[in-house]
Amino acid sequence: MPDNRALQDVLKKYWGYNEFRPLQEDIINSIIEGKDTLAIMPTGGGKSICFQVPGVAQEGICIVVSPLIALMKDQIDALNKKGIKSVAIYSGLSYREIDITLDNCIYGDYKFLYVSPERLETNIFIERIKKMKVNLVAVDEAHCISQWGYDFRPSYLKIASIRAYLHNIPILALTATATEKVKWDIQDKLLFESTNVFQKSFERPNLKYLVRNEESKLKKMLEIFSKTEGSALVYVRSRKKTTDIANYLSRNGIKSDYYHAGLPITLRENKQKQWIQDEIRVMVCTNAFGMGVDKPDVRVVVHLDIPESIEAYYQEAGRAGRDDKEAYAVLLYSGVDVRLLNDRLENSFADVKTIRRVYDALGNYFQLAVGAGEGQNFDFDLSSFATNYQLSKSEAYYSLKFLEHQGYLVLSDAVFAKSRLKILVVKSDLYKLQVSNPKYELLIRQLLRFYTGIFDEYVAIEEDQLVKYLSLEKVEVTKMLSYLNSTNIISYQPNKELPQLTYLLPRLSSSNLKLDINFYKERRNIEEDKYQQILNYAIQKDVCRSIFIANYFGEKELKPCEKCDVCVKRRHSKDNELNQKIVDIIKQKLMNKPLSISELVNELSAFESDHIIGQVQSLKERGNIIENEGQKLEWKW
């Protein structure tokens, strides 16, 4: 069992930090002691360190369950760059890739296996996990296990089943947000032996929460950026609005760009890089932006649309001020937005007839026969699908999400996966091919030259690099690789960046779908409550914004932040009351007799002299007080 010194050494060696952040060490020690642990740490709090350090420090491999393919990819790339061998299994990989990857996790020196939750219950995974030396199971986005959470995913309910094959291996559940109900639900569904929660406060002392009811939100947004400096994010709900708002800001002299999930991956990466490097000031984006982006010096986050929940708002607003310096989280809304929020709720729940229709259309779209498709992955273009079957994108999307909740399929986020390749034959057979087929000799030689480990595992390749050295057109290189794949010389998986749709069960006739109507109604009630809570946050004027958010998550007894719009208004109101009280007493005293300023201060000894002098000056400027020849103050009738 590694001691604190060993853990510190791992932190320093691989992450360059001399010490852990608050709570990190306590969480890690809990894991090392073999305790199931729930860690609730806000966005930017360093959750990944909590499983990566013990995963490295202990013998064996750490399994990380995550629904976010893009985040998996980012973390794996970062770990591999540090020399920590890591790999992922997610929708879109071929059976052969999964098979080889799992073998490498058993017999190789991998330290982290990232896996999407639906993969845990497959036979191939269950058989291999029995042979792995697992040191920890980390469940990221753990709120997804609770139907009371804001992003419930039924596949998360199967995670606890792997405990049967991993004796005495602790589970670390991680989330940025959890209400009291969700907190206990996570521990119950993951079969924690005992309650064990580490929670960082939801308070962000450096963050000023501001809400404005504005009919001209764009004008107000410009005013905000004219009065602040530094990097900023603007969140909107639609892809079209990202473009429109970015263009509007640019026309008004603010260097801006836009980002949404529909853009090509290379373009998205370039935009993100420019923003991180401060080549552009403002990124206007949908909620597709921000996950895994580590930029500590964001000074302002503006929401031009009301988000879907307090949880979503807290995470997105929380991307401001991660360097602990002063930052602003601003929500701008109008009466129209309140109506749109209600419309959005209505559109989030397609009727049962539509859900069945979408399910039938999906099977036809992929040309699947009834009874086929179980475990198969498909590239999925929602826009194309909706257009083909005369569906609106929203009714298609929300129908698919309900089918996902019912366990029929999984719709993953889009991610760019580079082309991957593994040589399937031994070196002697490969040599025979080179001799007998000179056309492929140079291609094989370049593959062996550029990519190490290509006989043992799938490696990411770049066709453009091969094109350069082979002096061929890209289409020709791709054709050659595809031929070698068809003859089982290599296994070649071309790159892709579309979302993946996976059938978890064989295709059924839509009339045989078993749809839980009670669950449907329950989810609607939960979503209605979340919509109402974020609406309450926006329109209420009485509770400190920080306290409102913290109370939502079950954190009590916070003091008012004294920075948000509610606190500032209350303070001004109190100041106005105090000032009026001082003015009333000054008037009463001076109407009785003239007094010098020092005498007046003595007469009003219950108040601070600065307040008294300030009010005297103000009254003199307004002509209510005059100074006589004896330098005494008189009240002017």
Number of C-alpha atoms within 10 A of each C-alpha: 10 14 10 12 9 15 21 18 17 19 21 14 12 15 13 10 13 12 13 17 12 11 19 23 18 15 24 25 18 18 22 20 11 16 21 25 24 26 26 25 21 22 21 20 16 14 20 14 18 22 26 22 21 24 25 21 20 18 14 19 23 26 22 24 26 23 23 18 23 18 15 24 19 13 19 20 15 13 19 13 12 12 9 18 19 22 22 22 23 21 23 22 16 15 12 11 20 18 14 15 20 23 16 16 25 19 11 12 13 18 23 28 22 24 23 20 22 25 21 21 14 11 9 14 17 15 12 14 19 14 15 19 16 24 26 27 26 25 27 21 20 32 27 23 25 24 21 20 23 22 15 19 24 19 23 25 18 16 21 15 14 16 15 9 14 18 9 13 17 23 26 26 24 24 21 22 25 26 19 12 14 21 24 17 20 25 23 16 15 22 16 19 12 11 14 16 16 16 18 15 13 24 16 18 15 17 24 21 22 19 21 15 15 15 13 11 18 15 10 15 19 15 11 15 18 11 7 13 13 13 23 25 27 26 27 20 17 13 17 13 17 22 17 12 22 22 17 15 19 13 11 10 10 17 16 23 22 25 23 19 18 13 12 13 17 11 11 17 13 11 18 20 14 15 20 19 12 13 13 18 21 25 26 29 27 21 19 13 19 15 15 14 14 12 17 16 19 25 22 28 26 24 25 22 20 23 21 21 19 24 22 16 19 19 18 23 25 22 27 30 25 21 15 13 14 17 28 24 25 22 26 22 22 18 10 9 16 16 10 13 19 14 11 14 14 12 13 17 22 18 12 15 11 15 24 20 16 24 22 18 19 19 19 13 14 13 11 15 13 14 11 15 20 14 17 19 20 16 17 20 14 16 14 11 19 19 11 11 15 9 17 13 15 16 19 24 21 17 24 23 20 23 21 20 21 19 17 21 26 24 20 20 17 21 21 16 19 16 16 19 23 24 24 17 13 10 11 9 12 16 15 11 16 17 12 10 10 10 12 16 16 14 19 16 12 14 16 14 9 12 15 11 11 18 17 14 18 22 17 17 20 13 17 14 12 20 17 11 11 14 9 12 12 16 11 11 19 16 11 15 22 17 14 15 18 12 9 13 18 20 21 24 22 17 15 16 17 22 21 22 21 23 20 20 15 17 22 18 14 17 10 9 15 10 16 13 10 9 14 17 12 14 19 16 12 15 20 16 13 19 21 17 17 20 21 13 20 20 14 13 15 12 16 24 25 25 19 21 21 20 16 18 20 14 17 11 8 15 10 15 21 17 20 22 21 22 21 15 15 17 14 12 12 12 13 12 12 14 15 13 11 19 17 11 14 24 16 12 17 18 15 10 11 19 22 16 17 12 13 21 19 12 14 16 11 9 13 10 16 10 14 20 15 12 17 21 13 14 17 17 11 10 12 15 20 18 16 12 7 9 12 17 23 22 21 13 7
